[in-house]
Amino acid sequence: MLILRRKSGESIVIGDNIHVTVLDINEGSVRLAIDAPKSIPILRSELLQAADANRDAAASRATLQLLSGKSSAHAAGKTPPWAVRAGVPAPTADTPVSTETPPAEPE
């Protein structure tokens, strides 16, 4: 990590095409201007952390739905994941889909 001191109006250059200029310094805050190509995403770290937390929560929720047998595929009338593995045929429009796991086949 590189640590620099800059005064108001001073700037730094990152690579060939990113310029960061200190616009203003107040009590506990700094205003920065970042000039970079539009192809380079610039995000505040707290937004990136929130996006990561949301993605993790969504993945956990999807996993719980699959484990409980209440996946979105099941809600749409498609064959639940356990049925695909057990070789149960896909339901038709007039065939109700059971949420119960079928009994184990005798060996």
Order of alpha helices (4+ residues) and beta strands (2+ residues): beta-beta-beta-alpha-alpha-alpha
